[in-house]
Amino acid sequence: MTSNKRNPLSAEFLYELYSSAIRFDYICNIIVSHMRREYLPDRTFQKIQEVIANHYRTYKKPPGYSVLSQVFAGDYDAIELINTFRDYDDDHDTEIVVDMLESYIKGVELQNVYAQVGKLYNQNKQNEAQEKLKEYARWLSGFTLKTTAFIDVAKTFSNRFDQNRQRELESRISGLKQVTRFYIPDIDSLNNGRDLRGQLSCFLASTGVGKSHMAKHIGIRANIDDALHVLHFQLEGSEEEALNAYSGGLISKNAFYYERGKISDTEIKHFEAQVSRYSGSITVRSFPRFNTHVSTLDIKNGIAEYRKINGINPDIVIIDSMDLLTDAGKKHWNAEHERSKRIAVANDLKDLAADEKVWMVATYQATIENRDWLNDEKNVLTEYNCAEAKGLARPCTHLLSLNQSSSERTEDIMRIHIAKSRFFKKGDTFRIATDYDNEVFYDAQRTINLKKYS
């Protein structure tokens, strides 16, 4: 059992801590959430921490010693440290381990603050030094790893406000661009500038209504209007179709003309200059469809590969279509467990959006076959309209359905319904006009006219 007399800043405590993390989900979750690279004494600890964190986020359980040994095969320093963790396997009291980890983090932060304060005093920056000490005192008063802690709203009011303000400040100076728009004015008005990073938005529709058009609309407008970087995973249809559709959308020209080379030399030079002026980017990653089980782990690895190539994270990740994914464990689900698989996939994507600080946009195929029901324009799809979609709303920040009757399809009109939203009112339905002949999902002028004459 861990001794209360153990120095939490000692190497022995870290051996006990990581031994416990490998054995107990509870401890592993805490070190994944709270242990920073700079808190650890050397690069070997940091590498092992990173592998444990990635494994836990993917599989929701700690890696065993065999997994760690495989990952670090050939890295003698890491293997030696992992074997040391094994030597400290014992019946550790998890609550004592958590208490000591809390003391460890507080101690490391204190050492860091004193080093900064001493340096500032030597530079005759007493005011800045005193402010550093105040910041540490405020952080210390609110920091705890105990999940059972009772928090007094009034007593922590000022500290929590300062923490919120600091997070906003760090977000602004981080260089990350604001991601706040769906590029549908009625929905953007509801969202009211709220940051979409870390959120999962799902578009639900039946066949032929335009899920893929909606997804590409977000990618195109994000690139053109806000200079954002978009990573599009194409799981439905061919890579060529996606590339041609995006290319047509960037110039509001039917993809057929781009695909067949039926654009004059004069026009194409104009379009080339137009596209070159856009500061954002759209990158398409497709997967071969034959006998392929694409998982959310492939999406995670795809984002990592994008980051390695481009040196930045994408701002928006688009999945077309989410119902073709399986979860990170690549479990082979039986037909009767299809609903569970879909929920597991949505949970993975939500976690990935938060971990990577991206807006995750996904499409989802509704399985409503009753055309008469769809043709009644009083009806809209929600999560309760098809069995497979029930439960999807829980991990999704937004669930938006695209609804279109036969007569609306003839008139190039649809209804977008807010089936679920975590941060603004749900239940609203908006009529919009489309222009798919010119690869335009949202026809602004015709939509305005719809409102005038409705």
N, C-alpha and C positions, 0 to 999 in steps of 0.2 A: 504494500500500500504506500502511496506517496506520502512522504513525511511533511508535516506542516513546517518543519524547521529547514527544509530544503530552500536554498537561495534561488528565487525565481529567475535571477539573471545568470545562473550558472549553466554550463553546458549540460550537466546532468539533468537539469529540469527539461531542457529541450529534447533530450533523448526520451525522457518519460512522456513528454507531450506528444511527440510524433509516433511513439509506440502506441499511445492511446488513440491517436487519430486514425491509425491504420486498423485498429480493432473496433472502434466505436463510431457509429454514424454521427452521434451527437457532437463529439469532439471534432470530428472531421469538418462538419458543417461550420463550426465556430472558427477554425483556423482558415478555412476557405474564405469566410466573410471578413475576418479581421486581421489576419497575419499579412503584413506588407513586406515586400522585398527588403526594404531598408531596416526592418526590425531584426533580420536574421544576420548571423555573424559572418557568413562567407557565401561564395557562389555555389558551393555544393549543396548547402541547405536551400538556397534559393531555387536551384534547379529541381530539387525534389519537391519543394513546396509547389512549384508551377505544375509539375506532373500530377501531383495529388489533387490540386484544384481543378485542373482540366478534366481529370477522370471523374471527380465527384460531380461536377456540373453536367457532364455528359450522361453518366450512368446512375446518378443519385445515390452512390454508395462509395466508400473508400476503396482504393486499390489494395489488393493483398500483396504480400511480400513477393509472390511469384511474378505478378504484373510489374512491380517496380524493378525486380531483377532483370526481367526481359527488356524493359525500356532502357535500363542503364548498363546493359551488357557491354563490357569493354571499358566502362568508366570506373576505374578501380577506386577512386576517391568516393564516388557515390555508393558503390557496392559496399565498401567498408562502413560508410555511415549507416546504410540500411541495415547491415548486420548488427551494428551497435544498437539500433532501435530494437531489433529482435532480442538482444540481450537484456533489454529493460522491460520486456513483457512481464506483466505481473497483474494482480488484481487491484488496479488503480481505482481509487475513488474519483469518479468523474467530476463531482462537484468541487473537490479539492484541486483537481487539475485545472478546472475553469477559474477558480479563485486565483491560482498561481499565475495562470496566463494573463488574467486581468492585471495582476501586480507587475508581471513582466512587461506588458505593453505600456503601462503607466511609467515604469522605471526607464524604459528605453526612450520614451517621449521626454521624460524629465532630463535625462542626460543630453539629449539633443537640444532642448531649450536652454539649458545652462551653457552649453558650448556656444550657441548663438548669442545669448545674453552677454557672456564674457567678451566675445568678439565685438559686439556693439559698444560695450562700455569702453573698450580699448580704442575705439574709433570716436569717442566722445559723443555717442548717440544714445544718451541716457533715456530720452523719451521713447525711442523705438524699443530699447531694452525693456523698459517698464511695461510697454504695451505687449511685448512678447510674453512676459510673465503673466499679465492679465489674461491673455488668450489661453495660455495653458491652464490657468485656474478655472476659467469658464468651461473649457473642454473637460477637465478633470471632474468637475462637479456633476456633469451629465453622463460620463462614460461608465458603462457597466456591460458585462457579458452575461449577466444573470437574466434568464428569460422570465423569471418569476418576480422581477423587480417591480415595485409599485411606483408609479411616477406621478408626482403631484403637479397638476396642470399649472396652478398659480406660481408655485415656487420655481418651476423650470421655464416659465413663460418667456422671460428675457433671454435666457441661454439658448432656448430652442429657436427663438427668432434670429439671434445672432448666427446660429449654425445654418439656418435657412438662407440668410443673406450671404454668408460665406460661400455656400454651395452655388448660389446664383452667380456670385462674383467669379468663382473658379470656372463655372461653365462659360461665362463671357470671355474670359482671358485664355481659355483652352484652345481657341482657334476653331472650334466646331461651329459650323454654320447653323443658323436656326432652321429647323424643319417644322413647319407649322401649318402647311396647307394641303388640302385634298384636291385643290384646283377645281372645285365645284363651289361657286360663291355661297350658295345657301348653307352648305355644310361648313365652309370656312367661317361663315358668320357665327354659327353655333360654337365652333371650336374656339373662336375668339383669341387666336394667337397662342394657344397652349402648345408647348413643345411636344412633338410626336415621337421623339427619340425614346427608345425603350418600350414602345407600344406595338401591339399586334392588331392590325386592321384586316378584317376578312370581308370579301365581297362574295355574296351568295346569289346564284342565279341558275335558271334552267338553261338547257342547251340553246345556243344560237342568239341569246339576248345580248351578250357583249361583255362577259367577264374579262376576257383578254384585252378587249379594247379599253376597258376602264383601267386595267393595270398599266397598260402602255401609255394611256393618257397621263397618269401620274408620273411615269418615267420621263415622258417627253416634256411636259410642262416644268417638272423639277429641273431638268437640264437647261431649258430655254429661259425660264422666268427667274429662277433662283440660283443658277450655277451650281447645282448640287450634283453629286456623283452617285449614279444608280447602278446597282448590280442586279441583273435580271436572270433568274434561274428558269430555264425553259424545260418543263417536264411534259408538256402537251404540244403536239405538233412538232414540226422540224425546226432546226436551228435557222435554216434559210428563210422560213416563213416569218420567224420572229425578227430577224435582221431586216428583211424587206419591209415588214410592217412598221418597224421603228423608223427606217429610212424614209418611207412614205409619209409617216406622221410628222417628221421633222420639217418637211416642206409642204405639208397639207396637200399631198398628191396621192392618188390611188396607188397602192403598192404594186398593182399589176403593171403600171407603166414603168416603174423603177425596175421591177423584176425582168421585164421583157426588153429593157433598154429603149423604150418608146418615149424618150424625152429628148428634145432637140439639143444640139450642142450649145446653143445660146442660153437656153433655159438651164442646162446642167451646170454651166459655168456660174450663172447667177446663184443657183442653189448651193454649189460648192462654197462660194464666198459666204453665203448666208450661214451655212452649217459651221464653217470655220470660226465664225465670230462667237459661237456659244462657248461659255466658260466652263460649263459642267461637262458631264460625260455619261454615256450609257454603255455598259459592258454586258454582253449576253454570254451566259454559260449554259450549254445544253448537255443532255445526257442521252446516250443511245437507248432507244426504247426496248430493244429486243432482250428479253429475259433479264431486265435490270431492276433491282430493288433499291431505289434511291432513298436514303434516309436523311433525317435531320443532321446526322453527323457529317454527311457529305456536304450539306449546306454550311455547317460550321467550318469544315476544312476548306470549302470554296472561298469563304470570306477571308480565312487566314492566307490562302494563296493569293487572293486579290491584294491584300495588304502587303504581302512580301514583294509582289511585282510592282505595285504603284506607290508604296511607301505611306499610304493612308488607308483608312477604313472607308468603305462606302457610306454615304449618308442614308440611303434608302435601299433596302433589299426587297425584291419582288419575287414571289413564288407563284408560278403559273403551271400547275395547279396543286393546291395543298392536298387534295384527296388522292394524289398519286404518290405521296410520300409515306414512308414508314418511320417509326420512331428510332431514336439513337441506338437502341439495343438491337435493331434489325431483327426483332422477333417476328416469327412467322405466325401471324394471327389467324385464327379460324374465322370462317364467315360470320359465325354468331357473335364474334368479339370485334367485329368491324368498328362498332361505335367506340369501343375502348381504345382501339388503335388511333382513331381520328382525334380523340381527346388527348391521348399521349403525344401525338404529333403537335397539336396546338400548344400544349404545355411546353414542349421543347422549344418551339419557335418563340414563344413569349419569353422564356428564359434567355434565349439567344439574343433577342432584341435588347434586353436589359444588359446582358454581359458585353455586347459589342457596341452599345449606344447607337443603334440604328433604328429607323422606322421600318418595321417588317410589314409588308403588304402582301396578302395572299388571296387567291381566288379559290372558290369552292363550288363544286357542281351539285346543284339541287337535283333530287330524283323525282320531282312531281311529274306524273304522267298525265294527269287529268287536264286536258286542254280547256275544257269548259270552265273549270275552276280558275285557270290562269286568265281566261278571256273575260271574266267578271272583274272589271277595273276597280271594284271596291275591295278586292282581295290583294294582299301583299304577302310575300314570303317572309316568314320569321324562322327562328330556330326550331319551332314546334311543328313546322309543316312537313318535315321529312325526318324519319327516325334516325338516320345516320348523323344528322346535324345537331340533334339534341345533345346538350352538354358542351358544344363548341363555344357557346357564348361565354362560358365561365372563364377560360383563359384569355379570350379575346378582349381587347380594350374596346374595339368597335366591331359590330356585325351589321353590315349594310347589305340590303338586298336590292337587286335590279329586277324590276317587274315590267312585263310587256305583254299586252294582249295582241291578238292577230291584227286588229285594226290599228293599234299603236305602231306595230311593226311596219305596216304599210305606210304610215305617216312619219316614220323615223322619230318616234317619241317613246320615252319610257318614264317610269316612276322609280325614284330611288327612295327606299324606306329605311329609316334609322331603327333597326330591330333592337340594337343594344349599344349603349355608349356609357362608359364609366364616368366621364367628366362633363357631359352635357346631356340635355334632355333627349330621351328616346321617344319614338312614336311618330315623329314628323315624316311626311312623305312629300317629295318634291318632284314636279314634272320637269323634264329636260328634253331638249331636242338634240338629235345626233346627226352626223353626216359621215357615215362610214364610207361612202363613195370617195371621199377625200381624206380618209383615215383620221377623221375628227370625231372624238367621242362626245365632246361637249361643244355644241354649236351655240355660241353665246348670243348672237343676234336673234336667232329663231327662238331660243329659250326666253329671251326678253319679250318677244312678240307673243309667246304662249301666255305669259303672265298678263299681258295687256288685255288679251281677248278672252281670258278664262273667266 
